[in-house]
Amino acid sequence: MGVLKLATFCELDAYKCSVCGTLVQILDPRGMELVCCGRPMAREAECAAVRQRSVHRIEVEKMPGGLRVRIGRPLHPMTPEHRILWIEAITGGMEVRRFLRPGNPPEATFRIAAEGLCVRAYCSRHGLWRSPESRPASIW
C-alpha cells in the first residue's frame, strides 16, 4: 500500500444554524453573512481525530480504482439519534459525498484519485471531522 497525501484543509466551508440545526455548505464564497432563524450562522470548525482509538477517526484505505473510508475505531454508532450523516472526499477540484443511513456501517467507497485528498465526515452530535494528514489505515 502506498502513502496517501491528504490535504491540510478542505476548501468548502460548512455553516450551521444554532436555532434549527440547518447545515449549509458554501460553494462560492462572497464574504456575505449567512443568516438563518434571524441569527448569523456559525462556521463549523473541522476537527481532526488523530488519536489511535476514536469513534470519529477517519481511516482511508487505498483500493484498486479508488478508496474506502471508515469512520471510527471502534466504528462510530449509527443510531437515528447519533450517527455519521455523510462522508465526502475532495480531490482535484471534485467533491463526492455519500449519505449514510441509520443502522448501516459508517463507511463508503469512492472511485476517486487519492492525490491531494481531503476526507470529511459529519457527525449528527459532534459536527464536522476531517482526515488527519497521514497514511492510509492499512499502515497506521
WOKABEL-V261252 format. One record per residue. PHI is phi as a letter, one per 40 degrees, with the letter a starting at -180 (NA if undefined). OMEGA is omega as a letter, one per 40 degrees, with the letter a starting at -180 (none if undefined). D_FIRST is the distance of its C-alpha to the first C-alpha in whole Angstrom. Layout:
phi->{PHI;PHI}
omega->{OMEGA;OMEGA}
d_first->{D_FIRST;D_FIRST}
This chain:
phi->{NA;c;c;c;c;b;c;c;a;b;c;c;c;b;b;b;c;c;c;b;g;d;b;b;b;c;c;b;c;b;g;c;c;c;b;a;f;g;b;c;c;c;c;c;c;c;b;b;c;b;c;d;b;a;c;b;c;c;b;b;b;c;b;d;g;i;a;b;b;b;b;h;a;c;d;c;d;b;c;d;c;a;a;c;c;a;b;b;b;b;a;f;g;b;b;b;b;b;c;b;b;d;g;c;c;c;a;a;b;b;c;a;c;c;c;g;c;b;b;b;b;b;c;c;b;b;g;c;b;b;c;c;c;a;b;c;d;c;b;c}
omega->{i;i;i;i;a;a;i;i;i;a;a;a;i;i;a;i;a;a;a;i;i;a;i;i;a;i;a;a;i;i;i;i;i;a;i;a;i;a;i;i;a;i;i;i;i;i;i;i;a;i;a;i;i;i;i;i;i;a;a;i;i;i;i;i;i;a;i;a;i;a;i;i;e;a;a;i;i;i;i;a;a;a;i;a;i;i;i;i;a;i;i;i;a;i;i;a;i;i;a;a;i;i;i;a;i;a;i;i;a;i;a;i;a;a;i;a;i;i;i;i;a;i;a;i;a;i;a;i;i;i;i;i;a;a;i;a;a;i;i;none}
d_first->{0;4;7;9;13;15;19;21;23;24;27;29;31;32;36;37;41;42;45;44;40;39;36;36;33;34;33;36;37;41;41;44;44;43;45;45;48;50;48;45;41;39;36;33;31;27;26;23;22;20;22;19;22;23;24;23;20;17;14;11;9;7;9;10;13;13;11;13;15;17;20;21;20;22;22;25;28;29;33;35;36;33;30;27;29;26;22;22;19;21;19;21;24;24;24;23;24;24;27;27;30;31;30;27;24;22;19;19;17;17;17;16;14;12;14;17;16;18;18;21;23;27;29;32;33;31;30;28;24;21;18;17;16;13;10;8;10;7;8;11}
